[in-house]
Amino acid sequence: LERVGLGENYRKKCEELSKGMQQKVQFIASVIHDPELLILDEPFSGLDPVNSRLLRDLIDEQHKRGCTIIFSTHQMYQAEALCDRIVMIHQGRKVIDATPRELADRFNPREVMVEPLTMPGAPSPNGDTLAALRSLPGVERVEALGRSFELTAREGVEASSLIPRVVEAMPVARVEVCRPSLED
C-alpha cells in the first residue's frame, strides 16, 4: 500500500476510494501472492499519467520476476509499449498474432516527417515550403503540422527515398521516416 501511495488508506473500504485507488488495490490483490500467471483487463482505466507510470513499472517488475502476463486493452499504444506479443481478436477470431516488431515490419512506412531549419527570428515555414515539398518526385501528399510537415510517399515509392530529395530542396532541422504505430 505504501509503495502505491495508499498507506494512509489501509482502513478504508474500497467503496470509499477513488476509481484510480481502487485500480491500485485490485492490482495489489492480484500480485500479492506472486502468481505465475497474471491476467489484467484494462488495468490503466481511471489512472492519471503518474499512476499509469507507476502501474506500468509494477507490471514490468512482475514480468521480470518471470510472471506470464495476459494484458487486455483497447489502447494500442499501451499494448505496443508493454507487450512482447500482440494478439488481436476481431468478431471472435484471431486476426493478428505477432511481436510488435514483426507487425511493424509487415507494414512499410509511407510517411516522412520534415522540420525545416529556421533561423532565429525568421518566420515559420510558409506556402513556398509547402509548394516545394509537394513538387518533390514521389510525394503523394503533404500536410502541415505546425512548424513541421508530414509527407506521404506515393504507392510503390520507398519513404526513405524522399529524405535525400527533401535535404536537397531545403535546409532541415530534422527529417525522418515515421513507422506506423500499432493503432495505425
C-alpha positions as CSV (number, residue, x, y, z in Angstrom):
1,L,0.0,0.0,0.0
2,E,2.8,2.4,0.8
3,R,4.5,1.7,-2.5
4,V,1.4,2.7,-4.5
5,G,0.7,5.7,-2.3
6,L,-2.2,4.2,-0.4
7,G,-0.6,3.7,3.0
8,E,-2.8,6.2,4.7
9,N,-5.9,4.5,3.3
10,Y,-5.4,1.0,4.7
11,R,-8.5,1.1,6.9
12,K,-10.8,2.5,4.2
13,K,-13.3,0.3,2.4
14,C,-12.9,0.1,-1.4
15,E,-16.2,1.9,-1.9
16,E,-14.6,5.0,-0.2
17,L,-11.7,5.1,-2.6
18,S,-11.5,6.8,-6.0
19,K,-11.6,4.7,-9.1
20,G,-7.8,5.1,-9.6
21,M,-7.2,4.0,-5.9
22,Q,-9.5,1.0,-6.5
23,Q,-7.5,0.0,-9.5
24,K,-4.3,0.0,-7.5
25,V,-5.9,-2.1,-4.7
26,Q,-7.1,-4.6,-7.3
27,F,-3.6,-4.8,-8.7
28,I,-2.1,-5.4,-5.3
29,A,-4.6,-8.1,-4.6
30,S,-3.7,-9.7,-7.9
31,V,0.1,-9.8,-7.3
32,I,0.5,-10.1,-3.5
33,H,0.8,-13.9,-3.7
34,D,3.4,-13.8,-6.6
35,P,1.3,-15.6,-9.2
36,E,2.8,-17.4,-12.2
37,L,0.0,-16.0,-14.4
38,L,-1.5,-12.6,-14.2
39,I,-4.5,-11.6,-16.3
40,L,-5.1,-7.8,-16.5
41,D,-8.2,-6.3,-18.1
42,E,-7.8,-2.6,-18.9
43,P,-5.6,-2.0,-15.8
44,F,-4.9,1.6,-16.6
45,S,-8.6,2.6,-16.7
46,G,-9.2,5.6,-14.4
47,L,-5.5,6.3,-13.7
48,D,-3.8,9.6,-14.2
49,P,-0.4,9.7,-16.1
50,V,1.7,9.5,-12.8
51,N,-0.2,6.4,-11.6
52,S,-0.2,4.8,-15.0
53,R,3.5,5.1,-15.0
54,L,3.7,3.6,-11.5
55,L,1.4,0.7,-12.6
56,R,3.5,0.1,-15.7
57,D,6.6,-0.1,-13.6
58,L,4.9,-2.6,-11.3
59,I,3.8,-4.7,-14.2
60,D,7.3,-4.7,-15.6
61,E,8.6,-6.0,-12.2
62,Q,6.1,-8.9,-12.4
63,H,7.3,-9.7,-15.9
64,K,11.0,-9.5,-14.8
65,R,10.4,-12.0,-12.0
66,G,9.1,-14.5,-14.6
67,C,5.3,-14.0,-14.3
68,T,3.4,-14.6,-17.5
69,I,1.0,-11.6,-18.1
70,I,-2.0,-11.5,-20.3
71,F,-3.0,-7.9,-20.8
72,S,-6.3,-6.9,-22.4
73,T,-6.7,-3.4,-23.7
74,H,-8.3,-1.3,-26.4
75,Q,-5.4,1.3,-26.1
76,M,-3.0,0.1,-28.8
77,Y,-0.1,2.4,-27.6
78,Q,-0.2,0.5,-24.3
79,A,-0.1,-2.8,-26.0
80,E,2.8,-1.6,-28.2
81,A,4.8,-0.3,-25.2
82,L,4.2,-3.2,-22.8
83,C,3.7,-6.4,-24.7
84,D,6.2,-9.0,-26.1
85,R,3.5,-10.4,-28.3
86,I,0.2,-8.9,-29.7
87,V,-2.9,-11.0,-30.3
88,M,-5.8,-9.1,-31.9
89,I,-9.3,-10.5,-31.9
90,H,-12.0,-9.3,-34.3
91,Q,-15.5,-10.7,-34.0
92,G,-14.3,-13.7,-32.0
93,R,-11.5,-14.6,-34.4
94,K,-7.8,-14.1,-34.0
95,V,-6.6,-11.8,-36.8
96,I,-3.1,-11.0,-35.6
97,D,-0.6,-12.9,-33.5
98,A,2.9,-11.5,-33.7
99,T,5.5,-9.5,-31.9
100,P,5.3,-5.7,-32.2
101,R,8.5,-5.8,-34.3
102,E,7.0,-8.4,-36.7
103,L,3.9,-6.2,-37.1
104,A,6.0,-3.1,-37.7
105,D,8.0,-5.0,-40.4
106,R,4.8,-6.1,-42.2
107,F,3.8,-2.6,-43.0
108,N,6.2,-0.4,-44.9
109,P,6.2,3.2,-43.7
110,R,4.9,5.7,-46.2
111,E,5.3,8.9,-44.1
112,V,8.3,11.2,-43.7
113,M,8.4,14.0,-41.0
114,V,10.2,17.1,-42.1
115,E,11.1,20.1,-39.8
116,P,12.6,22.9,-41.9
117,L,15.6,24.7,-40.4
118,T,14.6,28.2,-39.4
119,M,17.0,30.8,-38.3
120,P,16.2,32.7,-35.0
121,G,13.7,35.5,-35.8
122,A,12.8,34.0,-39.1
123,P,9.1,33.5,-39.9
124,S,7.7,30.0,-39.7
125,P,7.5,27.8,-42.8
126,N,5.2,29.4,-45.4
127,G,3.4,28.4,-48.6
128,D,6.7,28.3,-50.5
129,T,7.9,25.5,-48.3
130,L,4.6,23.6,-48.7
131,A,4.8,24.1,-52.5
132,A,8.4,22.9,-52.6
133,L,7.6,19.8,-50.7
134,R,4.6,19.0,-52.8
135,S,6.6,19.3,-56.0
136,L,9.2,16.6,-54.9
137,P,9.2,13.5,-57.1
138,G,7.5,10.6,-55.3
139,V,5.4,12.7,-52.9
140,E,1.7,12.0,-52.9
141,R,0.5,14.3,-50.1
142,V,1.9,17.0,-47.8
143,E,0.3,18.0,-44.5
144,A,1.4,21.0,-42.5
145,L,1.6,20.2,-38.7
146,G,2.6,23.4,-37.0
147,R,6.3,24.0,-38.0
148,S,6.7,20.5,-39.4
149,F,5.3,18.7,-42.4
150,E,4.3,15.1,-43.0
151,L,5.0,13.8,-46.4
152,T,3.3,10.7,-47.7
153,A,5.1,8.7,-50.4
154,R,3.3,7.6,-53.5
155,E,2.4,3.9,-53.7
156,G,5.5,1.9,-54.7
157,V,7.9,4.7,-53.5
158,E,10.1,3.9,-50.5
159,A,9.6,6.6,-47.9
160,S,13.3,6.7,-47.2
161,S,14.0,7.7,-50.8
162,L,12.3,11.0,-50.1
163,I,14.9,12.0,-47.5
164,P,17.7,13.0,-49.9
165,R,15.2,14.8,-52.1
166,V,14.0,16.9,-49.1
167,V,17.5,17.6,-47.9
168,E,18.4,18.8,-51.5
169,A,15.4,21.0,-51.7
170,M,15.8,22.9,-48.3
171,P,17.8,23.0,-45.1
172,V,16.2,20.8,-42.5
173,A,16.5,20.6,-38.7
174,R,15.0,17.1,-38.8
175,V,13.8,14.6,-41.3
176,E,12.8,11.1,-40.5
177,V,10.8,8.1,-41.7
178,C,7.8,7.6,-39.5
179,R,6.9,4.0,-38.8
180,P,3.1,3.3,-38.5
181,S,2.0,2.7,-34.9
182,L,0.1,-0.4,-33.9
183,E,-3.0,1.8,-33.8
184,D,-2.4,2.9,-37.4
